[in-house]
Amino acid sequence: MSLSKNNIKLITSLQQKKYRQKHQLFVAEGVKVVKELLASSLEVEQLYTTEESFISPKNVEVTLISENELKKISTLKTPNKVLGVFKTPKEEEVNKSNFMVALDGINDPGNLGTIIRLCDWFGVSELVCSKNTVDCYNQKVVQSTMGSLTRVHVSYVDLSEFLKNTSLPIYTADMHGDNVYTTSLPQKAILVMGNEANGISSEIAEIVKNSVTIPRFGDLQQTESLNVATATAILLSEFKRGLK
């Protein structure tokens, strides 16, 4: 069975956020990522592969296509055998009782994908994002999460209102904050990470009461800042250090 023009038009349109929202669909590519999503509770809409030997889960119809057809619908430089179109899950209420990460204006899909994987690694099930943070169903985000998107609940909220109404202590990273290695950190809190270039917005800065810094150990002390995903990894490791 070959791809129809309508199929190609729909799948390629999902590269844009407005069409992902309109159709409530998103795309994932590659054997590992697609299999991770198929093993989750997500519903699959369409599944395409160039490999006759690809085994799909029960009741999921697979359409066999050519490599040229896969190139027409893929965003990867080297298309990876399998492409799935999945239904965007319905929004769920945020679980406000545990440790969570909040993102304020993260723009880079790779950074968001890495942070989702970090949340998965460190057992953080809730990731709260400002409305101007990149869409978690952006294909670059989906690819870089390597399946962690199915295990971390990502919500988009009015971040200022959300933080004003939480009972959890709020922390952020700041060059002038307390040394994270010598600070006593709570097991339940919200860690707010800001935009790659500008950090957290002034509106959010007014709400946050606690700030920590990752000290520099280099002799020259000339590195201005860490990548936001790298900083998130270090801070999550410190917040989780006290857990048994």
N, C-alpha and C positions, 0 to 999 in steps of 0.2 A: 504494500500500500504506500502510495506516495503522499507527500505533503501538499495540501491544497493552498491556493493563494491566500485564502482566508485564515488558515492556520498560521502561515508565515506572517501575515499582517498582524494577527493578534499577538503572537509570541514576541515579535520584534517591538511591538508597541509597549510591552511590559518592561522595556528598558527605561521607560519614563514613569516617574512616581504617579502622575495624574491618571495614567491608564492602569497602573497597579491598583490604585484606589478605586477607580471606576469599576473594574472587573473583579476586584478582590482576589487577584491572582498574583503569583510571583514565580520566577524561574530559578531552577538550580541545575548546575551542570557537573558532570564527572561522576564516575562510578561510586566512589567513597561517599561523597556528599549526598547524592541521590539515595543511596542505600540507607544512609543514616536517617534521612527525612522519611523514607518509606517505612522504616521501622518505628517511627514515632506515631503520635495520634493525628498528625496532619493528613488531610484528605488530598489525594492526587487527582488532578483533572485530566492530564495527558502525560504520556510517557513515551519517549522516542529513543531508539538505540540503533547503532550501526552493527551491533554484535548479535548474531543469531543465538549465541550461547548465553546471552544475558537472561538471568532468571529473576522474574519479578515475584513480589509477594502474591498471595492468593487473591483472586478476584480483581487484579489490576491488569488491564489490557495494555499490551506493549505494541507500539507501531514500529516496524522495522523500516528504516530509511537509509538512504545512501550517504556517504561521507560528504558529497557535494550539498545534499539537502541539509545535513547537520550544520555545515558552514553558514548556510543562509539564515539560520535561527540562533547561532551561537555568538556569544560576545568574546569568546576566548580566541587568542591567536592560534592556538592549536586545540581544536575541539576535542573533547574527551569522551567519546563513545556513547554517552548517555545524557539526555536532557529531560528534565521533568518540569511540568507546570503544576504548581500546588495551590490549593485554596488558602488564602490568608486566614489565620484563625481569628475567631471572634475575640473582641477585647474582654479582658477579665479584670476584676478588681485587684488592686495592688495589695499584697500581703505586707502590712506595715509593722509587723511584730518582730521582724528579724533584721540582721545587718543587710544593708543594700547599698548599691552604687547609684549615683545620680550624675548625669552628664549634661553640661550646660554649653550648648552650641558646638558640639563636635562636628567637624565638616568632612573629615577624611574617611571614606568607607573602610579602608584598611585598618585605621585606628579603631573604629567601632567594632569591626569584626574581631580584632585581637582582644578588645576589652570584653566582648561577649565570651570568648574562649577563656579568658582569665577568670571571669565570674564563674564559669562552669568548673574550672580547675580548683578554685578556692571555695567552692560550695556556696556561692552567692546566687540565690535563685531569682532575685528581683533586681532589674536594671531599669531605672526611671530616667527618661530623657526629656529635655526641653523640646518644644515644638519645632525649634530651628536646628535640631540635631539631625544628621543624615538618616534617611529611612533605613531601617534594619532589613527591609526586603529588597533593597538595592542589590543587584546581582553580585557586585564586588564584595559587599558585606556578607551575603549568603555564602559565597565561595570561601572567604577567609575565616568564617566561623567553623568550617569543617564539621558541621553537624551540631555544634554547641547551641545553635539557635533553637533547637528543639528542647533544650533542657534549662534555658534561662528565659524567664518571663520578661519581655521588653515592653514598657509602657511609655506612651507619649502624653505628657501632661503640661499644664501651666505650672512650671517648676517653682516659681515664686510662691504661688498659692499652696502648692503641695508642701513645700518646706515650712511655710508659716503655720501649717496645721498638723505638723508632726510632733510627737512627744519624744522622739529619739534625738540624742545629741548629734549635731551636724559638724562635720570636719571637712576641711579642704586643704589642698596643697598650696603653700605660699613660701616664697624665698625667705620671708622674715618670720615664719612660723616657728613653733617649738621643734627641737630636734626629734624626729620620729623614733630614733633609736633609744632615746632616754625618756620618752614620754609614756606615761601609763595610759593605755588606750582601752576604751570600753569594748565589750564583745558585741554589743548591739548599738549600731550607729548608722548614720548616712554619710558616705564619703562622696563629696562632690568634686568632680573633675571638670576643668574648664576648657574653653576653646584653644586650639593648637597655637594660635598667634597671640591671643589677648587674655587667656585665662578666664576666670569666671566673670560674669557681667557685674556691673556696679550694683544692680538691683539685688542680685543673689549675694554679693559680698556684704550687703547690709544685714542680711539674715543670718549668715554663718557666724558662729561665735568662737569656733575653735579652728586653728590652722596649724599645720605641721609642715616641716621642710625635710627634704632629703639632703643632708650635708654633702658638700663636695670634699673629696679627699686628695684631689690632684694638687701638685705643688704650685702650679701656675694659677689655679682657680679662675680660668678664663672661659670655661664652658658656661654659656648663659642659662641653659635650661635642658631638661630631659624631654624626650618625646613623651606625649601624654599617656600612651599605652605602656611604655617602659615605667613611667612614674607610678601608674596604677598598679602594675605588677609588684613593685617594691612596697608600696603602701598596703596593699592587700596582704602581702606576706607578713608585714609587721602587725596588722590588725588581727591576723589569725594566729600569730605566734603564741598568744596566751591561752589558746584553746588546747584542751587535753584530748 
